[in-house]
């Protein structure tokens, strides 16, 4: 990465803003291909290697009225789970949290209805048996932290804890976030700001400040072809899978105009399972700080990473669903056939619609690809970008 970064336009990509370091020129071509697959909507790619900028690209439309810019933030969906896992790892590193202790040791109310022995680790590895609630919730519940943690504390697990895994699409955030709040005394959104955002001087939020809302990209959901559906065949499993994504309060259509994750009410709420908002630059910098000493702070350490990277959940989930399936450590998503990261050592999390963010300790990489063109299964864009990066680093 010698010499000044090369502007994308000088490399023959006038539709792409930003620059790449020497040796990474091929990423500009691949990123341009992802824009061509994004229905004229937008996206951004930021890659850091050993704390140095390798790729900083953006393009397309943030909304019908705005082009995507370097500092355009967007909803990152389940990439937020990876950020929450970093916060958990920080508490483990400091000796303030034991992942194998019962969650009720930190959150006594959680012991109700047979949950007294569920360890913290299961809350982060989708093994707590609480992917949804028995009762239908309302939007007013979803945006109310105290109400959500009360509901989950009172809930009886839907599935036997520890016997299998089911993706806790939304409940993960309140379960892990309440552990953070009980240990630190501050909400997950403030601990994230204190521990990560301010020291790294990046633009990322779990609950967007009102004044930042006009900058956030509009989300657009592309129709899903019937043959691309990954819904479980069993009607009961399908109903529970949908309930895990909505809790009966949210629409399955996440990107309707002024509704779902396009609504200011949802974006301002603290929903750490799926509601984070960030720029690609911010996400890549955060993940870089988890594996490189060259950023302004270092997050985690080798021992914490090794522990939280150990596989906890893989293979077919307890709610039957067609493969390929994801893999998780404790909070961190691991590389898999469904979501290939850079190497077997990579850890991070993807997000609904095409978002991909991870760290790789082998190459000291922080990677983030974000888009407002939400595509479902068989979306090739993130895969193509990771493949292109792998080719560059292996050449």
C-alpha positions as CSV (number, residue, x, y, z in Angstrom):
1,X,0.0,0.0,0.0
2,X,2.7,2.4,-1.0
3,X,1.9,5.8,-2.5
4,X,-1.2,8.0,-2.3
5,X,-4.6,6.4,-2.8
6,X,-5.9,6.3,-6.4
7,X,-9.3,7.9,-7.1
8,X,-11.8,5.5,-8.5
9,X,-12.6,7.9,-11.3
10,X,-9.0,7.8,-12.5
11,X,-9.3,4.0,-12.5
12,X,-12.1,4.2,-15.0
13,X,-15.1,4.1,-12.7
14,X,-16.9,7.5,-12.9
15,X,-20.0,6.2,-11.1
16,X,-17.9,5.4,-8.1
17,X,-16.6,7.9,-5.5
18,X,-13.6,7.3,-3.3
19,X,-10.2,5.8,-3.7
20,X,-8.1,2.6,-3.3
21,X,-4.5,2.0,-2.2
22,X,-2.0,0.6,-4.6
23,X,-2.5,-3.1,-5.2
24,X,-6.3,-2.9,-4.4
25,X,-7.4,-1.5,-7.7
26,X,-9.4,-4.6,-8.5
27,X,-11.7,-3.8,-5.6
28,X,-12.9,-0.8,-7.5
29,X,-14.0,-3.0,-10.4
30,X,-15.8,-5.4,-8.1
31,X,-17.5,-2.6,-6.2
32,X,-18.7,-1.1,-9.5
33,X,-20.2,-4.6,-10.2
34,X,-22.1,-4.6,-6.9
35,X,-23.6,-1.2,-7.8
36,X,-24.7,-2.6,-11.1
37,X,-26.5,-5.3,-9.1
38,X,-28.2,-2.8,-6.8
39,X,-31.0,-1.4,-8.9
40,X,-29.6,2.1,-9.0
41,X,-29.6,2.2,-5.2
42,X,-26.4,2.8,-3.2
43,X,-23.7,1.3,-1.1
44,X,-20.3,1.7,0.4
45,X,-17.2,-0.4,0.9
46,X,-14.4,0.4,3.4
47,X,-11.5,-1.9,4.1
48,X,-8.6,-1.3,6.5
49,X,-5.4,-3.5,6.6
50,X,-3.2,-3.2,9.7
51,X,-4.8,0.1,10.5
52,X,-4.2,1.6,7.0
53,X,-6.8,2.6,4.5
54,X,-6.9,0.1,1.6
55,X,-10.3,0.8,0.1
56,X,-12.8,3.6,0.6
57,X,-15.6,3.5,-2.1
58,X,-19.2,4.6,-2.4
59,X,-21.8,5.1,-5.1
60,X,-25.4,5.0,-6.1
61,X,-28.4,6.7,-4.5
62,X,-29.0,7.1,-0.8
63,X,-32.5,8.2,-1.6
64,X,-34.4,9.5,-4.6
65,X,-33.1,13.0,-3.7
66,X,-29.5,12.2,-2.5
67,X,-26.5,10.5,-3.8
68,X,-24.5,8.2,-1.5
69,X,-21.5,10.0,0.0
70,X,-18.5,9.0,2.0
71,X,-20.3,9.8,5.2
72,X,-23.7,8.4,4.4
73,X,-24.9,6.2,7.3
74,X,-27.5,3.4,6.9
75,X,-29.3,0.8,8.9
76,X,-26.9,-2.1,9.4
77,X,-29.4,-4.6,10.8
78,X,-27.8,-7.6,12.4
79,X,-24.3,-6.2,12.0
80,X,-25.3,-4.5,15.2
81,X,-25.1,-7.9,16.9
82,X,-21.4,-8.0,16.2
83,X,-20.9,-4.6,17.8
84,X,-22.8,-5.8,20.9
85,X,-20.5,-8.8,21.0
86,X,-17.5,-6.5,21.0
87,X,-19.0,-4.7,24.0
88,X,-19.5,-8.0,25.8
89,X,-15.9,-9.0,25.0
90,X,-14.6,-5.8,26.5
91,X,-16.4,-6.6,29.8
92,X,-14.9,-10.1,29.7
93,X,-11.4,-8.7,29.0
94,X,-11.7,-6.5,32.1
95,X,-12.8,-9.3,34.3
96,X,-16.3,-7.8,34.9
97,X,-18.3,-10.5,33.1
98,X,-18.1,-14.3,33.1
99,X,-19.6,-15.8,29.9
100,X,-20.3,-19.1,31.6
101,X,-21.9,-17.7,34.7
102,X,-25.7,-17.7,34.8
103,X,-27.3,-14.7,33.3
104,X,-29.4,-14.4,36.4
105,X,-26.2,-13.6,38.4
106,X,-26.2,-10.2,36.7
107,X,-29.9,-9.9,36.0
108,X,-31.8,-11.6,38.8
109,X,-35.3,-11.1,37.3
110,X,-34.2,-13.3,34.4
111,X,-34.3,-16.4,36.6
112,X,-38.1,-16.6,36.3
113,X,-39.8,-19.6,34.7
114,X,-36.9,-22.0,34.6
115,X,-34.2,-19.6,33.2
116,X,-32.0,-19.5,36.4
117,X,-29.2,-21.7,35.0
118,X,-29.0,-20.3,31.4
119,X,-25.4,-19.0,31.0
120,X,-24.6,-15.6,29.5
121,X,-22.9,-17.4,26.6
122,X,-26.2,-19.0,25.5
123,X,-27.8,-15.6,25.2
124,X,-25.2,-14.6,22.6
125,X,-25.1,-17.9,20.7
126,X,-28.8,-18.2,20.0
127,X,-29.2,-21.1,22.4
128,X,-31.4,-19.4,25.1
129,X,-34.7,-20.8,23.7
130,X,-36.1,-17.2,23.4
131,X,-36.1,-16.3,19.7
132,X,-39.6,-14.8,20.2
133,X,-42.3,-14.2,22.8
134,X,-45.5,-16.0,23.3
135,X,-47.5,-12.9,23.4
136,X,-48.0,-10.5,20.5
137,X,-46.2,-7.3,21.2
138,X,-46.8,-3.8,19.8
139,X,-44.5,-1.2,18.4
140,X,-44.7,0.7,21.7
141,X,-43.2,-2.3,23.4
142,X,-40.4,-2.7,20.8
143,X,-39.2,0.9,21.3
144,X,-39.4,0.7,25.1
145,X,-36.3,-0.8,26.7
146,X,-37.7,-1.4,30.2
147,X,-40.8,-3.0,28.7
148,X,-38.8,-5.4,26.5
149,X,-36.5,-6.6,29.2
150,X,-39.4,-7.1,31.6
151,X,-41.2,-9.2,28.9
152,X,-38.1,-11.4,28.3
153,X,-37.4,-11.8,32.0
154,X,-40.9,-13.0,32.6
155,X,-41.0,-15.3,29.5
156,X,-40.8,-19.1,29.6
157,X,-38.4,-20.3,26.9
158,X,-40.2,-21.4,23.7
159,X,-37.6,-24.1,23.2
160,X,-35.4,-26.1,25.6
161,X,-32.4,-23.9,26.3
162,X,-29.0,-25.3,25.2
163,X,-30.4,-28.2,23.3
164,X,-30.2,-26.5,19.9
165,X,-29.9,-23.1,18.4
166,X,-32.5,-20.8,16.8
167,X,-31.5,-17.4,15.5
168,X,-32.6,-14.8,18.0
169,X,-33.1,-12.1,15.3
170,X,-34.3,-9.4,17.6
171,X,-34.3,-10.7,21.2
172,X,-30.5,-11.2,21.1
173,X,-30.1,-7.4,21.4
174,X,-32.2,-6.9,24.6
175,X,-30.9,-10.1,26.2
176,X,-27.2,-9.2,25.7
177,X,-27.9,-5.5,26.1
178,X,-29.5,-5.9,29.5
179,X,-26.5,-7.9,30.7
180,X,-24.3,-4.9,29.6
181,X,-26.6,-2.5,31.4
182,X,-26.6,-4.5,34.6
183,X,-22.8,-4.8,34.6
184,X,-21.9,-1.2,33.6
185,X,-24.9,0.8,34.9
186,X,-25.5,2.5,31.6
187,X,-27.5,1.6,28.5
188,X,-26.0,-0.4,25.7
189,X,-26.2,2.7,23.5
190,X,-24.2,4.8,25.9
191,X,-21.6,2.1,26.6
192,X,-21.1,1.7,22.9
193,X,-20.6,5.5,22.6
194,X,-18.2,5.6,25.5
195,X,-16.1,2.5,24.7
196,X,-16.1,2.5,20.9
197,X,-17.5,5.5,19.1
198,X,-15.9,8.4,20.9
199,X,-12.4,6.9,21.2
200,X,-12.3,5.9,17.5
201,X,-14.1,9.1,16.4
202,X,-16.5,7.2,14.1
203,X,-20.1,7.7,13.1
204,X,-22.2,4.8,14.5
205,X,-25.2,4.6,16.8
206,X,-27.5,2.2,18.5
207,X,-30.4,4.6,18.5
208,X,-29.9,7.5,16.1
209,X,-29.9,11.1,17.5
210,X,-32.7,13.1,16.1
211,X,-30.4,15.6,14.4
212,X,-28.7,12.8,12.4
213,X,-31.9,11.2,11.0
214,X,-31.9,13.3,7.7
215,X,-28.5,11.8,6.8
216,X,-29.6,8.2,7.0
217,X,-30.0,6.3,3.7
218,X,-33.5,5.3,2.6
219,X,-34.0,1.5,2.5
220,X,-35.4,-0.3,-0.6
221,X,-36.4,-3.9,-0.5
222,X,-36.3,-5.9,-3.7
223,X,-39.0,-8.5,-4.5
224,X,-38.0,-12.0,-3.6
225,X,-38.5,-14.7,-6.3
226,X,-40.6,-17.6,-5.1
227,X,-37.8,-20.0,-5.9
228,X,-35.5,-18.0,-3.6
229,X,-37.6,-18.4,-0.5
230,X,-35.8,-20.0,2.5
231,X,-38.9,-20.3,4.7
232,X,-39.2,-23.5,6.6
233,X,-41.5,-26.1,5.0
234,X,-43.3,-26.9,8.3
235,X,-46.1,-24.3,8.9
236,X,-45.4,-24.2,12.7
237,X,-41.7,-23.7,12.1
238,X,-42.5,-21.0,9.5
239,X,-44.8,-19.2,11.9
240,X,-42.2,-19.2,14.7
241,X,-39.4,-18.1,12.3
242,X,-41.5,-15.1,11.2
243,X,-42.4,-14.3,14.8
244,X,-38.7,-14.2,15.6
245,X,-38.2,-11.5,12.9
246,X,-41.3,-9.4,13.9
247,X,-42.3,-10.3,17.5
248,X,-45.8,-9.6,16.2
249,X,-45.1,-5.9,16.3
250,X,-43.0,-5.3,13.1
251,X,-44.0,-5.9,9.5
252,X,-42.1,-8.5,7.6
253,X,-41.7,-5.7,5.0
254,X,-38.8,-3.9,6.7
255,X,-38.4,-1.1,4.1
256,X,-41.8,0.3,3.5
257,X,-41.9,4.1,3.0
258,X,-41.9,5.8,6.4
259,X,-42.4,2.5,8.2
260,X,-40.4,-0.4,9.5
261,X,-36.7,0.5,9.5
262,X,-37.4,3.5,7.4
263,X,-39.3,5.1,10.2
264,X,-37.8,7.7,12.5
265,X,-39.4,6.0,15.5
266,X,-37.6,2.7,14.9
267,X,-34.3,4.4,14.0
268,X,-34.2,6.4,17.2
269,X,-35.1,3.4,19.3
270,X,-32.4,1.3,21.0
271,X,-32.8,-2.1,19.2
272,X,-29.4,-3.7,19.5
273,X,-30.4,-6.9,17.7
274,X,-31.0,-5.2,14.4
275,X,-31.3,-1.4,14.7
276,X,-27.8,0.0,14.5
277,X,-26.9,2.7,12.1
278,X,-23.4,3.4,10.8
279,X,-21.2,4.4,7.9
280,X,-19.1,1.8,6.2
281,X,-16.0,3.7,7.4
282,X,-17.1,3.5,11.0
283,X,-17.8,-0.2,10.9
284,X,-14.6,-1.2,9.2
285,X,-12.6,1.0,11.7
286,X,-14.3,-0.7,14.6
287,X,-13.5,-4.1,13.4
288,X,-10.0,-3.1,12.5
289,X,-9.5,-1.9,16.1
290,X,-10.4,-5.5,17.3
291,X,-7.4,-7.0,15.5
292,X,-4.9,-4.2,14.9
293,X,-2.9,-2.0,17.4
294,X,-2.6,0.7,14.7
295,X,-6.0,2.3,15.3
296,X,-6.4,4.9,18.0
297,X,-7.5,2.3,20.5
298,X,-7.4,-1.5,20.6
299,X,-10.6,-3.4,21.4
300,X,-10.6,-7.0,22.8
301,X,-7.5,-9.1,23.1
302,X,-6.2,-12.4,21.7
303,X,-7.5,-14.4,24.6
304,X,-11.0,-13.0,24.4
305,X,-11.1,-13.4,20.7
306,X,-10.0,-17.0,20.9
307,X,-12.7,-17.8,23.4
308,X,-15.5,-15.9,21.7
309,X,-14.6,-17.4,18.3
310,X,-15.0,-21.0,19.5
311,X,-18.0,-22.5,17.6
312,X,-21.1,-22.6,19.7
313,X,-23.9,-23.0,17.2
314,X,-23.8,-24.5,13.7
315,X,-25.6,-26.8,11.4
316,X,-29.4,-27.2,11.1
317,X,-31.3,-25.1,13.6
318,X,-34.0,-26.4,16.0
319,X,-36.5,-24.6,13.7
320,X,-35.9,-26.6,10.6
321,X,-34.8,-24.4,7.7
322,X,-33.1,-25.1,4.3
323,X,-29.3,-24.8,4.3
324,X,-26.7,-23.7,4.0
325,X,-26.7,-22.4,7.6
326,X,-24.7,-19.8,9.5
327,X,-22.2,-20.5,12.2
328,X,-21.7,-18.6,15.4
329,X,-19.2,-18.4,18.3
330,X,-20.2,-16.3,21.3
331,X,-21.9,-13.4,19.7
332,X,-19.7,-13.4,16.6
333,X,-20.7,-14.9,13.3
334,X,-18.0,-17.2,11.9
335,X,-17.2,-17.9,8.3
336,X,-19.6,-20.4,6.7
337,X,-20.9,-21.6,3.3
338,X,-23.8,-19.2,3.8
339,X,-21.6,-16.2,4.7
340,X,-18.0,-16.7,3.7
341,X,-15.6,-14.3,5.3
342,X,-11.9,-13.8,4.5
343,X,-10.4,-16.8,6.4
344,X,-11.3,-19.4,8.9
345,X,-10.1,-16.9,11.6
346,X,-12.5,-14.1,10.6
347,X,-15.2,-13.0,13.0
348,X,-18.0,-10.4,12.7
349,X,-21.6,-10.4,11.6
350,X,-23.7,-9.8,8.5
351,X,-27.0,-8.1,8.3
352,X,-30.3,-8.4,6.5
353,X,-30.3,-7.3,2.9
354,X,-26.6,-7.7,2.1
355,X,-24.7,-5.9,4.9
356,X,-21.3,-7.6,5.7
357,X,-18.8,-6.5,8.5
358,X,-16.0,-8.5,10.0
359,X,-12.4,-8.5,11.3
360,X,-9.7,-10.9,10.3
361,X,-6.7,-11.3,12.7
362,X,-4.6,-13.2,10.2
363,X,-4.4,-10.2,7.8
364,X,-5.4,-7.5,10.4
365,X,-8.4,-6.6,8.3
366,X,-11.4,-4.5,9.2
367,X,-14.1,-4.9,6.4
368,X,-17.5,-3.3,5.9
369,X,-19.9,-3.4,3.0
370,X,-23.2,-1.6,3.4
371,X,-26.1,-1.1,1.0
372,X,-29.6,0.3,1.0
373,X,-30.7,-2.1,-1.8
374,X,-32.0,-4.9,0.4
375,X,-31.7,-8.3,-1.3
376,X,-32.4,-11.6,0.3
377,X,-30.9,-15.0,-0.2
378,X,-28.4,-15.7,-3.0
379,X,-27.3,-12.1,-3.0
380,X,-23.8,-12.3,-4.5
381,X,-22.5,-8.8,-3.7
382,X,-20.8,-9.3,-0.4
383,X,-19.4,-12.6,-1.5
384,X,-17.8,-11.1,-4.6
385,X,-16.2,-8.3,-2.6
386,X,-14.7,-10.8,-0.1
387,X,-13.4,-13.0,-2.9
388,X,-11.8,-10.0,-4.6
389,X,-10.1,-9.0,-1.3
390,X,-8.9,-12.6,-0.7
391,X,-7.3,-12.6,-4.2
392,X,-5.5,-9.4,-3.6
393,X,-4.1,-10.5,-0.2
394,X,-3.1,-13.9,-1.4
395,X,-1.3,-12.6,-4.5
